[in-house]
């Protein structure tokens, strides 16, 4: 992923932190974007905020929590702080 050369501050929100949303949020944050993740499942939000990632994808948990610790990724149960959003909900794999 290539961003603008001047590296201005980029912000995004990912609505829905299931498998797809968690991957997108972690990847964007790992590339320097400040990300607000909104989870609709209170248990998932609590797990992510307590350092547990239920999704099994190589490197995802490490990337997710590295960026949470760095302050580039935050997880919330509501829309507080949401800016331009990416909706990741009801994805059906066939």
Secondary structure, DSSP 8 states (H G I E B T S, - for coil): ----TT----EEEEE--SHHHHHHHHHHHHTT-EEEEE-S-HHHHHHHHTT------TTHHHHHHHHHHTTSEEEESS-TT--SEEE-------
